[in-house]
């Protein structure tokens, strides 16, 4: 039966691929019933599955798809208009088809699923009485019984072919013969009904076959002309020769399949691990190269060594991206199930809701695609139930009676953003606080001190619900807390914006992959920690007098909100020596809707790291997600941000230099005027624009008209630069070359290089990153934006130089 199992496997793979988009296509068909091309595509799926299941003797699946095909065929020929009620029956049959395919996959039989009620409804829809006898297939008790019963259950032929001895071409021919035989039987039954005066629908035909359906006899002509081109009249002869080719699309499928290879995920995981080792080796090689440069500055061999290191680095990066892409899946795999869900919910809730999807081609790592489905289901169900109003309410508010839910995905740096928007009633912060108080989720003091963003986050609290009664959709206080938990597992961030009467927008920001990540390296005394960059919102340098103690907790004011503070050394119980510095570095972490300020001693820099398990003996250490190897060969622990934020709640006020916060001399603060910035651009106008934007900061500005002049200025050592703004297209030496040259000098390896250019292509950005750029600003830009980028980078760099 090996050959049969191979055919069965091909049937399942093809069938699952065919039905994958059926829900989405059927919902679209309901809104555009005149779309004949879409209807033909849906019909073709039912027709294909029916034919193959008939050959493989899956009688229940064949019976179901045959009646489904009848309904779709009537719709194709304009004899039936698909109403929502009829679509309910069709969608039910699709669900049963999926269930039957799953049963066949698991048991190699379609027994155990009752389709009689659905088939009866399909029969009534297509004009029948609904009194249809459904074949009953009992699950075999043992393999021996299957073999013994097969001849009795399939008495079609006395001499059943031996599939084991047939080659693939013979198998194809046998499939073709059996399908033709089934079609002839159907034609005979139809002719008998017509002769008896019964009304019979037209024969269902695949769209590819319609050109030749007028030819009644399948037998080839006894003497086909060897050269039909010169003869003027044989219009029928070419049709006779083309008729067998109508089935050709079914034979083209294997050719398409051969262009792809199915690879076990374990192999991809192993390949990703090898790439991770290569990335670590690359980081080590770069560090060694920097050390050699510093020791043998001016030696001739350094240029050749630099070239080799650059090539290895570039190839490793390209290889890493290529391997990651093999694990990537379009997020459309998740999005495709939501049109059907919205359609069913709108009927259940008696609301009119339209779903608008965009960015479904955006790709995510397979492991993340599998985890993101449930959170999105809960968010969209919540939007339908609590966000979108009833048609009557919407009309009373002057809105369109049809509510809209937008679902889109797009890339933003090393993250993917999934945005869910609705134009519903919006979130009422006072109502959220009152409901939370009623359920004991928060205290009155917490409610009084809560910001708008924090109030929005209440919807993610376990047990929170605004539903007046429990329904099939919501009301039990579970669901949205699952969203927060799952997104945090992925090191993701949830951001909510809402306006009463206008609607709500929810953004899920998730890292593209969990295997190789960008991390911020921080230091405490001699210890180093890596924080996933996806959870880092920003880094700030503050003075000690900006830290306050409130109810035994350290806090600071960051713009318009109060941020809890905790020293990373207090969390991991690292012994700290209190220094005399008047400043502290704070890494602002964001997770879900929560924020935390993490105080660190030093900011080491951003680095690409490979996550390694700690092994059986060390696994389970609270607050640690794994470890990585730095470029210098040292081991760095990777912070588990979810656990760290939980542990921070138990840490009391963080001890700083002393308790005299607020008594320090403000005149001793590091001012913006202590910074020196170089502007490199061949356009005087652009240099003037940048100078005007940065002058309010009080920084010292040095200008250069091209890359060569900038490099000469650096070599002169007349200034200690804190950042450089670099144009890309310049004479003598462009921005990429300048950045590459600067990074050759060990003393400038941490100098922030910020590209300011009108080149926006992905390849340009990638080349900028490879050459050492830390930011990429595209023209035109606002003065405030340029100023904020410069401030962020000089604050970040100030610990290094």
C-alpha positions in Angstrom: 0.0 0.0 0.0 3.0 2.3 -0.2 2.0 3.7 -3.5 -1.5 4.3 -2.3 -0.3 6.1 0.8 1.8 8.3 -1.4 -1.2 9.2 -3.5 -3.2 9.8 -0.3 -0.5 12.1 1.0 -0.5 14.1 -2.2 -4.3 14.3 -2.1 -4.3 15.7 1.5 -1.5 18.2 0.7 -3.4 19.5 -2.4 -6.8 19.5 -0.7 -5.6 21.4 2.4 -3.9 24.0 0.2 -7.1 24.3 -1.9 -9.5 24.9 1.1 -7.1 27.2 3.0 -8.5 30.3 1.4 -12.1 29.1 0.9 -13.5 31.0 4.0 -12.0 34.3 2.8 -13.2 33.7 -0.8 -16.8 32.8 0.2 -17.1 35.8 2.5 -15.9 38.0 -0.5 -18.4 36.2 -2.8 -21.2 37.0 -0.4 -20.5 40.7 -0.9 -19.7 40.4 -4.6 -22.1 37.6 -5.9 -21.6 38.7 -9.5 -17.8 37.9 -9.4 -18.0 34.9 -11.7 -14.2 34.3 -11.6 -14.2 34.0 -7.8 -17.2 31.7 -8.0 -15.5 29.5 -10.6 -12.5 29.3 -8.4 -14.6 28.1 -5.4 -16.4 25.6 -7.6 -13.2 24.3 -8.9 -12.0 23.5 -5.4 -15.2 21.5 -4.7 -14.9 19.8 -8.1 -11.3 18.8 -7.6 -11.8 17.5 -4.1 -14.8 15.5 -5.1 -13.0 13.9 -8.0 -10.0 12.8 -6.1 -12.0 11.7 -3.0 -14.2 9.6 -5.3 -11.1 7.8 -6.7 -9.8 7.1 -3.2 -13.2 5.8 -2.1 -13.9 8.4 0.5 -17.6 8.2 0.1 -18.8 10.6 2.8 -16.5 13.4 1.5 -17.5 12.7 -2.1 -21.2 12.8 -1.1 -20.8 16.1 0.7 -18.7 17.8 -2.0 -21.0 16.6 -4.8 -24.0 18.4 -3.2 -21.9 21.4 -2.5 -20.9 21.4 -6.1 -24.6 21.3 -7.2 -25.3 24.5 -5.2 -22.2 26.3 -6.6 -22.9 25.2 -10.1 -26.5 26.6 -10.0 -25.0 29.9 -8.7 -22.5 29.9 -11.6 -25.3 29.6 -14.2 -27.5 32.3 -12.6 -30.1 29.9 -11.4 -29.4 30.7 -7.7 -28.7 33.9 -5.8 -26.4 33.3 -2.8 -28.1 35.0 0.2 -26.7 35.1 3.7 -28.8 32.1 4.7 -27.6 30.0 1.8 -24.0 31.1 2.5 -24.5 29.8 6.1 -25.2 26.3 4.7 -22.2 26.5 2.3 -19.9 27.6 5.1 -21.2 24.8 7.2 -20.3 22.4 4.4 -16.8 23.9 4.2 -16.3 23.3 7.9 -17.4 19.7 7.5 -15.1 19.3 4.5 -12.1 20.5 6.6 -13.2 18.1 9.5 -13.4 15.2 7.0 -9.9 16.0 5.6 -8.5 16.1 9.1 -10.1 12.8 9.9 -8.7 11.3 6.7 -5.2 12.7 7.6 -5.4 11.1 11.1 -7.2 7.8 10.3 -7.0 7.3 6.5 -10.8 7.1 6.5 -13.7 9.6 6.5 -15.8 7.6 9.0 -17.2 9.1 12.2 -18.6 12.4 10.9 -22.3 12.8 10.2 -22.9 15.1 7.2 -26.5 14.1 6.5 -28.1 17.2 8.0 -25.9 19.5 6.0 -26.3 17.5 2.8 -30.1 17.7 3.2 -29.9 21.5 3.5 -27.7 21.7 0.5 -30.1 19.5 -1.5 -33.0 21.8 -0.5 -31.0 24.9 -1.6 -30.3 23.4 -5.0 -34.1 22.6 -5.5 -34.3 19.1 -4.2 -36.6 17.6 -1.5 -33.8 17.3 1.1 -34.5 13.6 1.4 -31.0 12.4 0.5 -29.5 9.1 1.6 -26.0 9.6 3.0 -23.5 6.8 2.9 -22.4 5.5 6.3 -18.8 4.4 6.7 -17.8 2.6 9.8 -14.3 3.1 11.1 -12.3 -0.2 10.6 -11.3 -2.0 13.8 -8.1 -3.3 12.4 -6.0 -3.2 9.3 -6.8 -6.8 8.4 -10.5 -6.0 8.4 -9.9 -3.2 5.9 -8.2 -5.5 3.5 -10.9 -8.1 3.9 -13.8 -5.6 3.4 -12.3 -3.6 0.5 -13.6 -5.9 -2.3 -17.1 -5.9 -0.8 -17.3 -2.1 -0.4 -15.9 -1.4 -3.9 -17.5 -3.9 -6.3 -17.0 -1.6 -9.2 -14.5 -3.8 -11.0 -13.9 -7.5 -10.8 -10.1 -7.2 -11.4 -8.9 -4.4 -9.2 -5.6 -3.0 -10.5 -2.4 -3.7 -8.5 -1.2 -0.2 -7.6 2.1 -1.5 -6.3 3.1 -2.6 -9.7 2.0 0.5 -11.6 4.3 3.3 -12.5 3.1 7.0 -12.0 2.0 7.4 -15.6 -0.2 4.3 -15.3 -1.6 5.6 -12.0 -2.5 8.9 -13.7 -4.2 7.0 -16.5 -6.2 4.9 -14.1 -7.3 8.1 -12.2 -8.4 9.6 -15.6 -10.3 6.4 -16.5 -12.1 6.2 -13.2 -13.1 9.9 -13.3 -14.4 9.5 -16.9 -16.3 6.5 -15.8 -17.9 8.4 -12.9 -18.8 11.2 -15.3 -20.4 8.8 -17.7 -22.5 7.3 -14.8 -23.6 10.8 -13.8 -24.6 11.5 -17.4 -26.6 8.3 -17.6 -28.5 9.0 -14.4 -29.2 12.5 -15.7 -30.5 11.2 -19.0 -32.8 8.8 -17.2 -34.2 11.6 -15.1 -34.8 13.7 -18.1 -36.5 10.8 -19.9 -38.8 10.5 -16.8 -39.8 14.1 -17.1 -37.9 15.3 -14.0 -36.3 18.7 -13.8 -32.5 18.2 -13.6 -29.9 21.0 -13.2 -27.2 21.2 -15.8 -24.1 19.0 -15.5 -21.5 20.7 -13.3 -18.4 21.3 -15.4 -15.1 22.8 -14.5 -14.4 26.2 -16.1 -11.5 24.8 -18.1 -13.8 22.2 -19.7 -16.6 24.5 -20.8 -15.1 25.1 -24.3 -15.5 21.4 -25.1 -18.6 20.4 -23.2 -20.6 20.3 -26.4 -18.7 17.3 -27.6 -20.8 14.4 -26.5 -18.6 11.4 -27.4 -15.2 10.9 -25.8 -13.9 8.4 -28.4 -11.1 9.8 -30.6 -11.6 9.8 -34.4 -10.4 6.6 -36.0 -8.0 8.3 -38.4 -6.8 11.6 -37.1 -5.1 13.8 -39.7 -1.4 13.9 -39.2 -1.1 17.5 -40.4 -4.3 19.4 -39.6 -3.0 22.9 -40.4 -3.4 22.8 -44.2 -7.0 21.5 -44.1 -9.5 24.3 -44.0 -12.6 22.7 -42.4 -11.7 20.4 -39.6 -12.8 22.8 -36.9 -14.1 19.8 -35.0 -10.8 17.8 -35.4 -8.7 20.3 -33.5 -11.4 20.4 -30.8 -11.2 16.6 -30.6 -7.5 16.8 -30.2 -7.7 19.6 -27.6 -10.4 17.9 -25.6 -8.0 15.6 -23.7 -5.8 18.7 -23.0 -8.7 20.2 -21.0 -7.6 18.1 -18.1 -4.0 19.2 -18.4 -4.1 21.7 -15.5 -4.4 18.8 -13.1 -1.1 17.3 -14.5 0.7 20.7 -14.3 0.4 20.7 -10.5 3.3 18.3 -9.9 5.6 20.5 -12.0 4.7 23.5 -9.8 5.2 21.4 -6.6 8.7 20.3 -7.8 9.8 23.9 -7.6 9.5 23.8 -3.8 11.0 21.5 -1.3 9.3 20.6 2.0 11.8 20.8 4.7 11.4 19.5 8.3 11.3 22.5 10.7 14.0 20.7 12.9 16.4 21.0 10.0 15.8 24.7 9.8 16.2 25.1 13.5 19.6 23.3 13.3 20.6 25.5 10.4 19.6 28.6 12.4 21.8 27.3 15.3 24.8 27.0 13.0 24.2 30.5 11.7 24.1 31.6 15.3 27.5 30.2 15.9 28.7 31.9 12.7 27.4 35.2 14.0 29.3 34.8 17.2 32.4 33.9 15.3 31.9 37.1 13.2 31.6 39.2 16.3 34.7 37.7 17.7 36.6 38.3 14.5 35.6 41.9 14.4 36.8 42.4 18.0 40.2 40.7 17.2 40.5 42.9 14.1 40.0 46.1 16.2 42.6 44.9 18.6 45.1 44.2 15.8 44.4 47.6 14.2 45.1 49.4 17.4 48.4 47.4 18.0 49.7 47.6 14.4 48.3 50.9 13.2 49.9 51.9 9.9 51.0 48.4 8.9 50.3 47.4 5.2 48.6 44.1 6.0 45.8 45.9 7.9 44.0 47.0 4.7 43.9 43.4 3.4 42.7 42.1 6.8 40.0 44.8 6.9 38.8 43.7 3.5 38.6 40.0 4.6 36.8 40.9 7.8 34.3 43.1 5.9 33.6 40.3 3.4 33.1 37.7 6.1 30.8 40.1 8.0 28.8 40.9 4.9 28.4 37.3 3.8 27.5 36.2 7.3 24.8 38.9 7.5 23.4 37.9 4.1 23.5 34.2 5.0 21.7 35.0 8.3 19.0 36.9 6.5 18.6 34.1 3.9 18.2 31.4 6.5 15.8 33.6 8.5 13.7 34.0 5.4 13.4 30.3 4.9 11.6 30.2 8.3 9.4 33.2 7.4 5.7 32.9 6.6 3.4 35.6 5.4 1.1 36.8 8.1 -1.7 36.4 5.6 -1.8 32.8 6.9 -3.2 34.2 10.1 -5.2 37.1 8.6 -7.1 34.8 6.2 -9.4 33.4 8.9 -10.7 36.7 10.0 -13.1 37.6 7.2 -15.1 34.5 8.0 -15.0 35.3 11.7 -16.2 38.9 11.2 -18.9 37.7 8.9 -20.2 35.2 11.5 -19.9 37.7 14.4 -21.7 40.4 12.6 -24.7 38.0 12.0 -24.5 36.8 15.6 -24.4 40.4 17.1 -26.8 41.9 14.5 -24.2 44.4 13.5 -22.9 45.5 10.1 -19.1 45.2 10.2 -16.6 45.4 7.3 -13.1 44.1 7.6 -10.3 45.8 5.7 -7.0 43.9 5.5 -3.7 45.2 4.3 0.0 44.1 4.5 -0.9 40.4 4.5 2.3 39.7 2.6 4.4 40.9 5.6 6.5 38.0 6.8 7.2 36.7 10.3 9.1 33.8 11.8 7.1 30.6 11.7 7.2 30.2 15.5 5.8 33.7 16.0 3.0 33.3 13.3 1.8 30.2 15.3 1.7 32.3 18.5 0.0 35.5 17.2 -3.3 33.9 16.1 -5.0 33.7 19.4 -4.3 37.2 20.6 -5.6 38.6 17.3 -8.8 36.6 17.7 -9.5 38.0 21.1 -8.7 41.6 20.1 -11.0 41.4 17.0 -13.8 39.7 18.9 -13.5 42.5 21.5 -13.7 45.2 18.8 -16.8 43.6 17.3 -18.6 43.2 20.6 -17.5 46.3 22.6 -16.2 48.7 20.0 -18.5 48.7 17.0 -22.0 50.0 17.7 -25.3 48.6 16.4 -26.5 50.2 13.1 -29.1 52.2 15.0 -26.6 53.6 17.4 -24.2 54.5 14.6 -26.9 56.3 12.6 -27.9 58.2 15.6 -24.3 59.4 16.0 -24.1 60.5 12.4 -21.9 57.5 11.4 -22.3 55.1 8.6 -24.3 52.2 9.7 -21.6 49.8 8.7 -18.6 49.7 11.2 -15.1 49.2 9.9 -12.3 47.1 11.5 -8.9 47.6 9.9 -6.2 44.9 10.2 -2.8 45.7 8.8 0.8 44.6 9.2 4.0 46.4 8.4 7.7 46.4 9.2 9.2 49.0 11.5 12.9 48.4 12.0 13.6 45.0 13.5 9.9 44.6 14.5 6.7 43.9 12.8 3.7 46.0 13.8 0.2 44.6 13.6 -2.4 47.3 13.9 -6.1 46.8 14.7 -8.3 49.9 14.2 -12.0 50.3 14.7 -14.3 53.3 14.2 -16.5 52.3 17.1 -17.4 54.0 20.4 -13.8 54.2 21.8 -12.6 53.6 25.3 -14.0 55.7 28.2 -11.2 55.9 30.8 -13.6 56.9 33.6 -15.9 53.9 32.9 -12.8 51.6 32.8 -11.7 52.9 36.2 -15.1 52.5 37.7 -15.5 48.9 36.4 -12.1 48.1 37.8 -13.0 49.6 41.2 -16.2 47.5 41.3 -14.3 44.3 40.6 -11.5 45.2 43.1 -8.8 45.2 40.4 -7.5 48.6 41.4 -7.7 50.9 44.5 -9.2 54.4 44.6 -5.8 55.9 45.0 -4.5 54.0 42.0 -7.5 55.2 40.0 -6.9 58.9 41.0 -3.2 58.7 40.0 -3.7 56.7 36.8 -2.8 58.3 33.4 -5.0 57.8 30.3 -2.6 55.2 28.9 -2.6 53.3 32.1 -6.4 53.3 32.2 -6.5 51.8 28.7 -4.3 49.0 30.0 -7.0 48.0 32.5 -8.7 46.0 29.7 -5.8 43.5 30.0 -6.3 42.9 33.7 -7.5 39.3 34.5 -11.2 39.3 35.4 -11.9 42.7 33.8 -15.0 42.9 31.6 -17.4 45.7 30.6 -20.1 43.3 29.2 -23.5 43.6 30.8 -24.1 39.9 30.5 -22.2 36.8 29.6 -22.6 35.8 25.9 -20.9 33.4 23.5 -18.7 36.3 22.4 -17.6 37.9 25.7 -18.4 38.7 29.3 -16.4 36.2 31.3 -13.5 38.5 32.0 -11.0 36.3 30.1 -9.5 36.8 26.7 -7.7 40.2 26.8 -5.5 39.1 29.6 -4.5 36.2 27.3 -3.5 38.8 24.7 -1.2 40.5 27.1 0.4 37.3 28.3 1.0 35.9 24.8 2.5 39.2 23.5 4.8 39.5 26.5 6.0 35.9 25.8 7.1 37.2 22.4 8.9 40.2 23.9 6.3 42.3 22.3 4.7 45.7 23.2 1.0 46.7 23.1 0.2 50.4 22.4 -3.4 51.7 22.6 -4.8 54.9 21.4 -8.5 55.7 21.7 -10.9 58.6 21.5 -14.5 58.4 22.7 -17.0 58.4 19.8 -14.2 58.1 17.2 -12.7 54.6 17.7 -9.7 52.7 19.0 -6.3 51.8 17.6 -4.2 49.0 19.0 -0.7 48.3 17.9 1.2 45.0 18.6 4.9 45.4 18.1 6.7 42.1 17.8 10.3 41.1 17.0 10.7 39.5 13.6 12.5 36.4 15.0 13.4 35.0 18.4 16.6 33.2 17.5 19.1 36.0 16.7 18.1 39.4 18.1 19.4 42.9 18.6 20.2 43.7 22.2 21.4 46.6 24.3 24.4 45.6 26.4 24.6 47.2 29.9 27.0 47.0 32.7 26.9 46.8 36.5 30.4 46.9 38.0 32.2 43.9 36.2 28.9 42.2 35.2 27.3 42.6 31.8 23.7 42.0 30.8 21.9 41.9 27.4 18.4 43.4 27.1 16.4 42.6 24.0 16.2 45.8 22.0 12.5 45.1 21.1 11.7 45.9 24.8 13.8 49.0 25.0 11.8 52.2 24.4 14.6 54.7 25.0 17.7 55.4 27.1 18.1 58.6 29.1 20.7 60.1 31.3 19.4 61.8 34.4 20.9 63.6 37.4 20.5 62.1 40.9 18.2 65.0 42.0 15.7 63.8 39.4 15.1 60.6 41.4 12.4 60.7 44.0 11.2 58.3 46.6 7.4 57.7 46.8 6.0 55.2 49.3 9.3 53.3 49.5 9.7 53.2 45.7 12.1 55.1 43.4 10.4 57.1 40.7 11.3 59.8 38.1 9.2 62.1 35.9 9.7 61.3 32.2 8.0 64.0 30.2 4.2 63.7 31.1 4.3 60.5 33.1 5.8 59.1 36.4 8.1 56.1 35.8 9.1 53.5 38.4 12.8 53.1 38.8 14.9 50.1 39.9 18.6 49.4 39.7 19.5 46.3 37.8 22.0 45.4 40.5 19.3 45.3 43.1 17.3 42.9 41.0 20.1 40.5 40.4 21.8 41.1 43.8 25.0 42.4 42.3 27.2 44.1 44.9 27.5 47.8 43.9 30.1 50.4 44.8 28.4 53.7 45.2 30.3 56.2 43.0 30.5 60.0 43.1 28.9 60.5 39.7 26.0 63.0 39.7 24.3 61.1 36.8 22.6 57.8 36.2 21.7 56.0 33.0 18.1 54.8 32.7 17.0 52.2 30.2 13.2 52.6 29.7 11.6 49.2 29.2 8.2 48.7 27.7 6.3 45.4 27.8 2.6 45.2 26.8 1.3 48.4 28.3 3.7 48.5 31.3 6.8 50.6 31.6 9.9 50.5 33.9 13.0 52.6 34.3 16.0 50.3 34.7 19.1 52.1 36.2 22.5 50.8 35.0 26.1 51.8 35.6 27.2 51.8 32.0 25.7 51.6 28.5 28.1 49.3 26.5 26.3 49.4 23.2 24.0 47.7 20.7 25.0 44.3 19.4 23.5 41.4 17.5 23.3 38.4 19.9 22.5 34.7 19.6 20.3 33.3 22.4 21.8 30.2 24.0 20.2 28.0 26.6 21.8 27.9 30.1 21.4 24.1 30.1 19.6 21.8 32.6 21.6 22.8 35.6 21.1 26.5 35.3 17.8 26.8 33.6 14.9 28.3 35.5 16.9 31.2 37.0 14.4 34.0 37.5 14.9 37.0 35.4 17.4 35.3 33.0 16.2 34.1 29.5 19.5 32.6 28.4 23.1 33.7 27.6 25.2 34.8 24.7 28.9 35.1 23.9 30.3 38.6 23.3 32.9 39.5 20.8 35.7 39.4 23.3 34.7 35.8 24.3 33.0 36.7 27.5 29.6 35.3 28.5 26.7 37.7 29.0 23.3 36.9 30.5 20.2 37.8 28.6 17.5 39.5 30.6 14.0 38.0 30.7 12.1 41.3 30.6 8.8 39.8 31.6 10.3 38.2 34.8 12.4 41.3 35.5 9.4 43.6 35.5 7.7 41.2 37.9 10.7 41.1 40.2 11.0 44.9 40.2 7.7 45.2 42.1 9.4 43.7 45.2 12.4 46.0 45.1 12.3 49.0 47.5 13.8 52.4 46.8 17.0 52.1 44.9 20.0 53.4 46.8 22.0 55.9 44.8 25.1 57.9 45.9 23.3 59.3 48.9 19.9 60.3 50.1 20.4 64.0 49.5 18.6 63.9 46.1 17.8 67.5 45.2 20.7 69.0 47.0 23.2 68.5 44.2 24.6 71.6 42.4 22.7 72.1 39.2 25.7 74.1 37.8 27.7 70.8 37.7 25.3 69.1 35.4 26.5 68.1 31.9 25.0 70.6 29.5 24.2 70.1 25.9 26.9 72.7 25.2 29.5 70.1 26.3 28.7 68.2 23.1 30.4 68.7 19.7 28.7 67.6 16.5 30.1 67.5 13.0 27.8 68.2 10.0 29.1 66.6 6.7 27.2 67.7 3.6 28.3 69.0 0.2 25.2 71.3 0.1 25.6 74.5 2.0 21.8 74.8 2.2 21.5 71.4 3.9 24.3 72.3 6.3 22.5 75.5 7.2 19.2 73.7 7.8 20.9 71.2 10.1 22.8 74.0 11.9 19.5 75.9 12.5 17.9 72.8 13.9 20.7 72.0 16.4 21.7 75.6 17.5 18.9 75.7 20.1 20.6 72.8 21.9 23.7 74.9 22.5 26.0 72.3 21.0 29.3 73.1 19.3 28.9 72.6 15.5 31.7 71.8 13.0 31.0 71.7 9.3 32.7 69.8 6.4 31.8 70.0 2.7 32.6 66.3 1.9 33.9 63.1 3.3 37.6 63.7 2.7 37.4 67.1 4.6 35.5 65.4 7.4 38.1 62.6 7.7 41.0 65.2 7.8 39.2 67.1 10.5 38.9 63.9 12.6 42.6 63.1 12.1 43.6 66.5 13.3 42.3 65.7 16.8 41.3 69.4 17.3 37.9 68.3 18.5 36.4 65.5 20.6 33.3 64.7 18.6 30.1 63.2 20.2 28.2 62.5 16.9 28.4 63.1 13.1 25.6 63.9 10.7 26.7 62.5 7.3 25.2 63.0 3.8 25.5 60.0 1.5 26.0 61.5 -1.9 29.1 63.7 -1.8 32.1 64.4 -4.1 35.6 63.0 -3.3 34.3 60.6 -0.7 30.7 59.5 -0.1 29.0 58.9 3.2 29.4 55.1 3.1 33.1 55.3 2.4 33.5 58.0 5.2 31.7 55.8 7.7 33.8 52.8 6.8 37.0 54.8 7.2 36.0 56.2 10.5 35.2 52.8 11.9 38.8 51.7 11.1 40.0 53.9 14.0 39.6 52.2 17.3 39.1 55.5 19.2 36.1 56.2 16.9 34.4 52.8 17.0 31.6 54.1 19.4 31.1 57.5 17.6 27.5 57.7 16.6 27.3 58.2 12.8 23.9 59.5 11.6 23.0 59.3 7.9 21.0 62.3 6.6 20.0 61.5 3.0 17.2 61.4 0.5 18.0 57.8 -0.4 15.3 55.6 1.0 15.8 52.2 -0.5 16.2 49.1 1.6 19.6 48.3 0.0 20.7 51.8 0.9 19.7 51.4 4.5 21.4 48.0 4.6 24.6 49.4 3.2 24.4 52.2 5.8 24.1 49.7 8.6 27.0 47.7 7.2 29.2 50.8 7.0 28.5 51.7 10.7 25.6 54.1 10.6 23.5 54.0 13.8 20.5 56.1 12.5 19.1 56.8 9.0 17.2 60.1 8.6 15.6 60.7 5.3 15.0 64.1 3.8 12.8 66.1 4.3 12.7 66.0 8.1 11.5 68.2 10.9 13.9 70.2 13.0 12.5 68.7 16.2 13.0 65.2 14.9 16.7 65.8 13.9 17.2 67.4 17.3 15.7 64.5 19.2 17.8 61.9 17.3 21.0 63.8 18.0 20.2 64.2 21.7 19.4 60.5 22.0 22.6 59.4 20.4 25.0 61.8 22.2 23.4 60.8 25.5 23.8 57.1 24.6 27.4 57.6 23.5 28.6 59.9 26.3 29.7 56.9 28.5 32.0 55.6 25.8 34.4 58.4 24.8 
